[in-house]
Amino acid sequence: MSDELFLQTLKKYFGYDSFRSIQLDIVRSISSGYDTLGLMPTGGGKSITFQVPALTMEGVCIVVTPLISLMKDQVQHLKDKGIKADYIHSGLSRMEIQKVLDNTIYGAIKFLYVSPERLSQKLFLAKLYYMKVCFITVDEAHCISQWGYDFRPSYLTISKIREEIPDVPVLALTATATPLVVHDIQEKLQFGKFSKTETNVFQMSFKRENISYVVRRTEDKFAEMIHILTSVNGSAIIYTRNREKTKEVSRLLNETGISADFYHAGLDFAIKDKRQQRWQNNEIRVMVATNAFGMGIDKPDVRVVIHIDCPDSLEAYFQEAGRAGRDGKRSFSVLLYNNLDRSNLLRHCTLSFPEKEYIKRVYDHLAYFFELAVDTGEGARYEFNKSLFCARFKHNETKLESALSILQNGGYIHYDSDPDSKPRIIMNVMREELYHVNNISPTEEKVLTTLLRYYGTLFTDFTYFDDMYIARKCGIDEDLLHTILVELAQKRIIRYVPRRKIPIITYLQQRIESSRIRISKDIYETLQERQQERINAVLNYAEACNKCRETMLMSYFGEKSLNDCGHCDNCLTNKEQHISADYTDMLRSLLSDKQRHSVGELAKLGIPRQHMTEFIESLRNNDEFLLDGTFISLRYISK
């Protein structure tokens, strides 16, 4: 395939005249059948690298991603361009999944987005055999590496898929990977075993020259945050680790006259979408969020990203910080830090790897909670009321989450903490009775007609439906759709079960006696050691006083930087210290006649106006000089 064809496709579907940086290199590589790894920082245009080549090839492109919200966004984005795309995840019924897979086999789907957990299920594997696949895209590829900051065991099933379709190449994409993780990704995905070459890695520079990295040591983070937001104009993101804190900080900002809203994974999808749109459209200035906010966000004019809590890895920090300044203009990524952050990070590392006996105890308590007997339960799926569980068995939520994660890594359970369970309905009246219902509004009638047009089983069984799609077809938003469905249910025309976000626990094997649980070194000691290394790297970055912040970040990701950036807080401090030393030598020469001189004569030294105040202040702390009103002299003259 020619570059001209790729450029035509790029222009036709995405409106761009040319590729950026390494995009074309990646497109050429995967189109030629090579296993390919692309390292592109946040905002680098990863989606173009698989969407363009897939549109020029026969067959479906399978896109593996762990983020349901990102699946939805990208599928809708593609559909809006007239491109056939769909997705499957744990929130769909078996019938819906089968329908999507059959459509893929028949060639009606060009991009099929799937969660990694879906890859190992029998239905998917059975249908995969009949699909014509052009290549597999693995997004967030660092998740496959146990050395990565977001290791997910479900990603390891991707290599098994390669055994099923050995002639299909893989494109792995990630925004953050150390050299060790880069090597591990290729090994885990079996680069070269099924394609033409073993290593085919393309990497953009991680350097973002328009971003100034800053660390502010402060005991009053809120006051410092207000100071930054009043000093830097434009759109902003504030990251915190705690869901409740997003709400609190948002409220405080609004009280000070700075428009803000909050965002976290626990909010309903419609609410998250509405808040994101308001921020995108500059209706609010600041989004206060957990790390759930940002994936797939492409707002170019974010001027400042502030972390009021320390992230537990430089990978996470760099990815979130990189959401600033995508338009190339000067922007700032600020970490607010104090000694409490150090103790919290070290405590978090301890809580992330609770004692093995505690993990076994959690396993037992789950069985008691679900009333599951020994040697039963493989494949059983339970809604998990975490608050009730913690109250009943006296568990700390953070410690419990860590235990569940380790049990998942060990292959005992699958813990879906944020499932996207679709809403469902069933008609409460017979088809012929529906025509005689006369107490409904035109909008209610339109909703019912639209549902019946797209879902044919409403009269026979509870049916899952896509509320976003139905709302859009009816020309209303999701909140109004929900209100209408509630009213129809109250009129006993339908039965309606709204979308729910209750965590799900699935048993991947029969329940066993907890004494037989084996927690291997690979999923405990090795990961514990790696997490400690990541936390140490964050602490070193936050507490460095004279090293260039950008150089530290580049070095962490294996990129050598020949020169310091010149605009991070440490570089500016070092520059001012050098300037001050140079001017001090010049001042000493000026005062060598042992006379008093006016402060105004400092202009003879050629000190730039922006440095004058700082320089005079530095003289007050220098015992060599005496400032007396508007005059300055060498101190020994006054003796």
C-alpha positions in Angstrom: 0.0 0.0 0.0 1.2 3.5 -0.8 1.7 6.6 1.3 -0.7 8.3 -1.1 -3.5 5.9 -0.1 -2.8 6.5 3.6 -2.9 10.3 3.1 -6.1 10.1 1.1 -7.7 8.0 3.9 -6.4 10.4 6.6 -7.9 13.4 4.7 -11.2 11.7 3.9 -12.1 10.5 7.3 -10.2 12.7 9.7 -9.6 15.9 7.8 -5.8 16.1 8.2 -3.4 16.9 5.3 -0.4 15.1 6.8 0.7 12.7 9.5 2.4 13.8 12.7 5.8 12.6 13.9 6.0 8.8 13.8 2.4 8.2 12.9 3.2 7.3 9.2 6.0 5.0 10.3 3.6 3.0 12.4 1.0 2.9 9.7 3.5 1.6 7.2 4.8 -1.0 9.6 1.5 -2.6 10.7 0.2 -2.4 7.1 3.2 -4.4 6.0 2.4 -7.2 8.5 5.0 -6.4 11.1 4.4 -6.7 14.9 4.7 -3.0 15.9 5.1 -1.1 19.2 4.3 2.6 19.2 5.3 4.8 22.1 3.4 8.1 21.9 2.9 10.5 24.8 -0.5 11.8 25.7 -1.9 13.8 22.8 0.4 12.2 20.2 -2.5 10.9 18.1 -2.4 7.1 18.8 -5.9 6.4 17.3 -4.8 7.5 13.9 -2.0 4.9 13.8 -4.5 2.0 13.8 -7.6 3.6 12.3 -6.0 4.7 9.1 -4.3 1.4 8.1 -7.4 -0.6 9.1 -9.5 1.5 6.7 -7.2 0.6 3.9 -7.2 -3.2 4.6 -9.7 -6.0 4.3 -11.2 -7.4 7.5 -11.9 -6.2 11.0 -9.5 -4.5 13.3 -9.9 -5.8 16.9 -9.0 -3.1 19.4 -8.3 -4.3 23.0 -8.8 -1.6 25.6 -9.6 -1.8 29.3 -11.6 1.4 29.4 -15.4 1.0 28.6 -15.9 4.8 28.5 -13.1 5.1 25.9 -14.7 2.3 23.9 -18.0 4.1 23.8 -16.4 7.5 22.9 -14.2 6.0 20.0 -17.0 3.9 18.6 -19.4 6.8 18.5 -16.6 9.0 17.0 -16.2 6.4 14.2 -19.9 6.0 13.6 -20.2 9.8 13.3 -17.8 9.6 10.4 -19.7 6.8 8.7 -17.3 4.1 9.8 -18.8 0.8 11.0 -17.7 0.1 14.6 -19.1 -1.6 17.7 -17.9 -2.9 21.1 -18.5 -5.7 23.6 -17.9 -5.7 27.3 -19.3 -7.2 30.5 -22.4 -4.9 30.6 -23.9 -6.6 27.5 -26.2 -9.6 27.5 -25.1 -12.8 25.8 -27.6 -12.2 23.0 -26.3 -8.7 22.4 -22.7 -10.0 22.3 -23.6 -12.8 19.9 -25.3 -10.3 17.6 -22.2 -8.0 17.5 -19.9 -11.0 16.9 -22.1 -12.3 14.1 -22.2 -8.8 12.5 -18.4 -8.9 12.6 -18.2 -12.3 10.9 -20.5 -11.0 8.1 -18.2 -8.0 7.5 -20.6 -5.4 8.9 -18.0 -4.2 11.5 -14.7 -2.5 10.7 -13.5 -1.8 14.2 -14.5 -4.2 17.1 -13.5 -2.9 20.5 -13.3 -5.5 23.3 -12.2 -5.6 26.9 -9.3 -7.9 27.6 -11.4 -10.2 29.8 -13.7 -10.9 26.8 -10.8 -12.5 24.8 -10.7 -15.7 26.8 -14.4 -16.4 26.8 -15.6 -19.4 24.8 -18.2 -17.5 22.8 -15.7 -15.0 21.6 -13.1 -17.7 20.7 -15.7 -19.7 18.8 -16.7 -16.7 16.7 -13.1 -15.5 16.3 -12.3 -18.5 14.1 -14.8 -17.3 11.4 -13.6 -13.6 11.4 -11.3 -12.1 8.9 -9.0 -10.0 11.0 -6.6 -7.5 9.5 -4.7 -6.9 12.8 -5.1 -6.6 16.5 -4.5 -3.3 18.3 -3.6 -3.4 22.0 -4.2 0.0 23.6 -2.7 0.8 27.0 -0.2 -1.9 26.2 1.8 -1.3 29.4 -1.0 -3.2 31.2 0.4 -6.5 29.9 3.7 -6.0 31.7 4.1 -6.9 35.4 6.7 -4.1 35.5 4.1 -1.6 34.2 2.4 0.7 36.6 -1.1 -0.6 35.8 -0.5 -4.4 35.3 -3.7 -6.3 34.4 -3.5 -10.1 34.2 -6.4 -10.2 31.7 -4.0 -8.7 29.1 -1.9 -11.9 29.1 -4.8 -13.6 27.3 -3.9 -11.6 24.2 -0.9 -13.9 23.5 -3.3 -16.9 23.5 -5.4 -15.1 20.8 -2.3 -15.0 18.6 -2.2 -18.8 18.7 -5.8 -18.9 17.3 -5.0 -16.4 14.5 -1.3 -16.7 13.9 -1.1 -14.8 10.6 -2.5 -11.6 12.2 0.1 -8.9 13.3 -0.2 -6.9 16.5 0.0 -3.2 17.0 0.8 -2.3 20.6 0.3 1.3 21.8 1.1 3.1 25.0 1.8 6.6 26.2 4.1 5.7 29.2 6.7 2.9 29.3 10.1 2.5 30.7 12.8 0.6 28.8 12.1 -2.5 30.9 8.4 -2.3 30.1 9.0 -1.8 26.4 11.0 -5.0 26.3 8.4 -6.9 28.4 5.5 -5.8 26.1 7.2 -7.3 23.1 8.0 -10.5 25.0 4.5 -10.9 26.4 2.9 -10.3 23.0 5.3 -12.7 21.3 6.7 -10.2 18.8 8.3 -11.9 15.9 6.9 -15.4 16.6 4.1 -15.0 14.0 5.2 -12.0 12.0 8.2 -10.9 9.9 10.4 -9.3 12.6 11.0 -9.5 16.3 11.5 -5.8 17.2 9.8 -3.0 15.4 9.6 -0.1 17.9 8.8 3.5 17.1 9.1 6.1 19.8 8.2 9.8 19.9 10.3 11.9 22.2 8.6 12.3 25.6 9.8 15.9 25.8 7.1 18.5 25.9 9.0 21.8 25.5 6.0 24.0 26.1 5.2 22.5 29.5 6.9 23.9 32.6 7.1 21.3 35.4 6.8 22.7 38.9 6.8 21.3 42.4 5.5 23.6 45.2 6.2 22.6 48.8 3.3 23.9 50.8 1.3 23.1 54.0 -1.7 25.0 52.6 -2.4 23.3 49.3 -5.8 25.1 48.8 -4.3 28.6 49.2 -1.4 27.6 46.8 -3.9 26.2 44.3 -5.9 29.5 44.3 -2.7 31.5 43.9 -1.8 29.4 40.8 -5.3 29.6 39.2 -5.3 33.4 39.7 -1.8 33.7 38.3 -2.4 31.5 35.2 -5.4 32.2 33.0 -7.3 29.5 31.0 -8.7 26.1 31.4 -7.4 23.8 34.2 -7.5 20.2 35.6 -7.0 19.5 39.2 -6.2 15.8 40.1 -6.8 14.3 43.5 -6.8 10.6 44.6 -10.1 10.8 46.6 -13.6 10.9 45.1 -15.0 12.9 48.1 -12.2 15.3 47.7 -13.1 16.1 44.1 -16.5 17.4 45.4 -15.0 19.3 48.3 -12.3 21.1 46.2 -14.9 21.9 43.5 -17.2 23.5 46.1 -14.4 25.6 47.6 -13.3 26.8 44.1 -16.8 27.9 43.3 -17.1 29.7 46.6 -13.9 31.7 45.7 -15.4 32.7 42.3 -13.6 30.1 40.2 -16.1 28.0 38.2 -15.5 24.3 38.7 -17.1 20.9 38.7 -16.0 17.4 39.8 -15.6 14.1 38.0 -14.9 10.5 39.2 -15.7 6.9 38.1 -18.6 6.6 40.6 -20.8 9.1 38.8 -23.5 8.1 36.3 -22.3 8.1 32.7 -24.8 10.7 31.6 -23.6 13.1 34.4 -19.9 12.5 33.6 -20.6 13.1 29.9 -22.5 16.3 30.6 -19.8 17.7 32.9 -17.1 16.8 30.5 -18.9 18.6 27.7 -19.4 21.7 29.8 -15.6 21.8 30.5 -14.7 21.1 26.9 -17.0 24.0 25.9 -15.4 26.4 28.5 -18.7 26.7 30.4 -16.7 25.8 33.5 -13.0 26.6 33.9 -11.7 23.9 36.2 -12.4 20.1 36.3 -11.5 18.6 39.7 -11.1 14.9 39.1 -9.7 11.5 40.0 -7.5 9.7 37.5 -10.8 8.5 35.9 -10.8 11.8 34.0 -8.7 12.4 31.0 -8.5 9.3 28.8 -9.7 10.2 25.4 -9.9 13.9 26.3 -8.5 16.1 23.6 -8.9 19.7 24.8 -6.0 21.6 23.4 -6.1 24.8 25.5 -5.5 23.4 29.1 -3.1 25.9 30.6 -2.4 24.2 33.9 -2.7 20.7 35.4 -2.4 20.7 39.2 -1.9 17.5 41.3 -3.0 18.3 44.9 -2.2 14.7 45.9 1.0 12.8 44.9 0.4 10.1 42.3 2.1 6.8 43.1 4.1 6.5 39.9 5.8 8.9 37.5 4.0 7.1 34.6 0.6 8.2 36.0 1.9 11.7 36.8 3.5 12.2 33.3 0.4 11.0 31.5 -1.9 13.3 33.5 0.5 16.2 33.4 0.7 15.8 29.6 -3.0 16.9 29.2 -1.7 20.4 29.5 -0.7 22.5 26.5 -1.7 20.3 23.5 -2.0 23.4 21.4 1.8 24.0 21.8 1.4 27.1 24.0 3.2 27.7 27.3 1.5 25.6 30.0 2.2 24.4 33.5 2.1 21.0 35.3 2.2 21.6 39.1 2.6 19.1 41.9 1.7 20.4 45.3 3.8 18.5 47.9 4.5 18.3 51.6 5.8 15.8 54.1 2.3 14.2 54.5 2.5 13.1 50.9 5.7 11.2 51.6 4.0 9.3 54.5 0.8 8.7 52.5 2.7 7.2 49.6 4.7 4.9 51.8 1.5 3.9 53.6 -0.2 3.3 50.3 2.6 0.9 49.3 2.0 -1.1 52.5 -1.8 -1.2 52.1 -1.3 -2.3 48.4 0.3 -5.6 49.6 -1.5 -6.7 52.8 -0.3 -9.8 54.6 -0.9 -13.1 52.7 -3.0 -14.4 55.6 -5.2 -11.4 55.3 -5.7 -12.0 51.6 -6.8 -15.6 52.3 -9.2 -14.3 55.0 -10.8 -12.0 52.4 -11.2 -15.0 50.1 -13.1 -16.9 52.9 -15.2 -13.9 53.8 -16.3 -13.5 50.1 -17.5 -17.1 50.2 -19.5 -16.5 53.4 -20.9 -13.3 51.9 -22.1 -15.1 48.7 -22.9 -18.3 50.6 -20.7 -20.3 48.3 -19.7 -23.9 49.3 -16.3 -25.4 48.7 -15.8 -27.0 45.2 -18.6 -25.0 43.7 -18.9 -21.6 42.0 -16.7 -21.7 38.9 -18.1 -19.0 36.5 -20.6 -17.7 39.2 -21.1 -13.9 39.0 -22.2 -11.9 42.0 -23.1 -8.2 42.6 -20.7 -7.0 45.3 -22.0 -4.5 47.9 -18.6 -3.4 49.1 -19.9 -1.1 51.9 -22.0 -3.9 53.4 -19.2 -6.4 53.1 -16.7 -4.1 54.9 -19.3 -3.3 57.6 -20.1 -7.0 58.2 -16.5 -8.3 58.2 -14.7 -5.2 59.5 -12.5 -4.5 56.5 -10.6 -1.3 55.5 -11.8 -0.5 51.9 -8.3 0.4 50.6 -6.8 -2.8 52.0 -9.7 -4.9 50.7 -9.3 -3.5 47.2 -5.6 -4.5 47.3 -6.5 -8.1 48.5 -9.1 -8.4 45.7 -6.6 -7.2 43.1 -4.1 -9.9 44.3 -6.7 -12.6 44.2 -7.5 -11.5 40.7 -3.9 -11.6 39.7 -3.7 -15.1 41.0 -6.6 -16.2 38.8 -9.0 -16.9 41.6 -11.6 -14.2 40.9 -12.3 -11.4 38.5 -13.2 -8.1 40.2 -14.9 -5.5 38.1 -15.0 -2.4 40.3 -16.7 -0.2 37.8 -19.0 -2.3 35.5 -21.1 -0.6 32.9 -24.4 -2.4 33.4 -26.9 -1.3 30.7 -30.4 -0.3 31.6 -33.2 -2.8 30.6 -36.9 -2.8 30.1 -39.8 -5.0 29.3 -43.3 -4.0 28.1 -46.0 -4.4 30.7 -48.8 -4.4 28.2 -49.6 -6.5 25.2 -48.8 -5.1 21.7 -52.5 -4.7 20.9 -53.1 -2.9 24.3 -50.4 -0.4 23.5 -52.5 1.1 20.7 -55.3 2.0 23.2 -53.1 3.7 25.7 -54.0 7.4 25.6 -52.5 9.0 28.7 -49.0 9.5 27.3 -47.3 12.6 26.0 -45.9 13.0 22.4 -42.4 12.7 23.8 -43.3 9.5 25.7 -44.8 8.1 22.6 -41.7 8.9 20.6 -39.5 7.1 23.1 -41.7 4.0 23.0 -41.8 4.0 19.2 -38.0 4.3 19.0 -37.4 1.5 21.5 -39.8 -0.8 19.7 -38.2 0.0 16.3 -34.7 -1.0 17.5 -35.4 -3.8 20.1 -37.8 -6.5 19.0 -37.9 -8.6 22.2 -39.5 -6.0 24.5 -42.8 -7.8 24.7 -41.2 -11.2 25.6 -38.2 -10.6 27.9 -36.2 -8.0 29.7 -34.1 -6.3 27.1 -30.8 -4.4 27.6 -30.7 -1.2 25.6 -28.3 1.6 24.7 -29.7 4.7 26.4 -27.2 7.1 24.8 -28.3 5.8 21.3 -32.0 6.0 22.1 -31.7 9.5 23.6 -29.9 10.7 20.5 -32.5 9.1 18.1 -35.3 10.9 20.1 -33.4 14.2 20.1 -33.3 14.4 24.0 -30.5 13.9 26.6 -30.1 10.9 28.8 -31.4 12.6 31.9 -34.7 13.4 30.2 -34.9 9.8 28.7 -34.5 8.4 32.2 -37.3 10.7 33.6 -39.6 9.6 30.8 -38.9 5.9 31.3 -39.6 6.3 35.1 -42.9 8.0 34.2 -43.9 5.2 31.8 -43.0 2.7 34.5 -45.2 4.6 37.0 -48.1 4.4 34.4 -47.4 0.6 34.4 -46.8 0.6 30.6 -43.2 -0.7 31.0 -41.0 -2.2 33.7 -37.7 -0.3 33.8 -34.4 -1.2 35.5 -32.0 1.8 35.3 -28.3 1.5 34.7 -26.5 0.4 37.9 -22.9 0.6 38.9 -22.5 -2.2 41.4 -19.1 -3.9 41.4 -19.2 -7.5 40.1 -17.1 -10.5 41.4 -16.8 -13.5 39.1 -15.3 -16.8 40.3 -12.7 -17.9 37.7 -12.4 -21.4 39.3 -14.2 -23.5 41.9 -14.0 -22.2 45.5 -11.3 -23.9 47.4 -10.1 -24.0 51.0 -8.2 -20.8 51.7 -5.2 -22.9 52.9 -4.8 -24.1 49.3 -4.4 -20.6 47.9 -1.0 -20.0 46.4 0.2 -16.4 46.1 3.3 -16.6 43.9 6.3 -14.4 44.0 5.4 -12.9 40.6 2.1 -11.5 41.8 3.3 -10.4 45.3 7.0 -9.9 46.1 8.0 -8.9 42.6 5.2 -6.4 42.1 5.7 -5.1 45.7 9.4 -4.5 44.9 8.5 -2.7 41.7 5.9 -0.5 43.3 8.4 0.5 46.0 10.8 1.5 43.2 8.0 3.6 41.5 7.2 5.4 44.7 10.8 6.1 45.4 11.1 7.6 41.9 8.1 9.9 42.7 9.6 11.0 46.0 13.0 11.7 44.4 11.2 13.8 41.7 9.2 15.8 44.3 12.0 16.4 46.6 14.8 17.3 44.1 16.0 20.8 44.6 18.5 21.4 41.9 17.9 18.9 39.1 15.9 19.7 36.0 12.4 18.2 36.4 12.1 17.5 32.6 15.5 15.8 32.5 14.5 13.6 35.5 11.3 12.6 33.7 13.0 11.9 30.4 15.7 9.8 32.1 13.0 7.7 33.9 11.5 6.8 30.5 14.9 6.0 29.0 15.4 9.1 27.0 18.6 11.0 27.3 18.4 14.8 27.5 21.5 16.7 26.5 20.4 20.0 28.0 18.2 21.1 30.9 14.8 22.5 30.0 15.5 26.0 31.4 11.9 26.6 32.4 11.0 24.2 35.2 11.1 25.6 38.8 14.5 24.2 39.5 16.0 25.5 36.3 14.6 28.9 37.0 15.9 28.9 40.6 19.4 27.8 39.4 19.3 30.5 36.7 18.4 33.2 39.2 21.1 32.1 41.6 23.7 32.3 38.8 22.4 35.7 37.8 22.5 36.9 41.4 26.1 35.7 41.7 27.2 37.5 38.5 25.5 40.7 39.5 27.0 40.5 43.0 30.5 40.4 41.5 29.6 43.4 39.3 28.2 45.3 42.3 31.3 44.6 44.3 33.3 46.2 41.5 31.0 49.3 41.4 31.4 49.8 45.2 35.2 49.4 45.2 35.6 53.2 45.5 34.4 52.7 49.1 31.6 55.3 48.6 27.9 55.0 49.0 25.9 54.7 45.8 22.2 55.1 45.2 20.1 52.0 44.6 19.2 53.7 41.3 22.8 53.2 40.1 22.2 49.5 40.0 20.8 50.1 36.5 24.5 50.6 35.5 24.9 46.9 36.1 22.4 46.1 33.3 20.1 44.2 35.6 16.8 43.4 33.8 13.8 45.1 35.4 12.1 41.8 36.1 15.2 40.7 38.2 15.7 44.0 40.0 13.3 43.4 43.0 14.6 39.9 43.6 18.2 41.1 43.4 17.7 43.9 45.9 15.9 41.5 48.2 18.9 39.1 48.0 21.2 42.0 49.1 19.3 42.4 52.3 20.3 38.9 53.2 23.9 39.3 52.3 26.2 40.5 55.2 28.7 41.9 52.7 26.4 44.8 51.7 24.6 47.5 53.7 21.3 48.9 52.4 20.5 52.3 54.1 17.3 53.7 52.7 17.9 54.3 49.0 21.7 54.0 49.3 24.0 50.9 49.2 27.6 50.5 50.3 30.1 47.8 51.3 29.3 46.9 54.9 32.9 47.4 56.2 32.7 51.1 55.3 30.1 51.7 58.0 32.3 50.3 60.7 
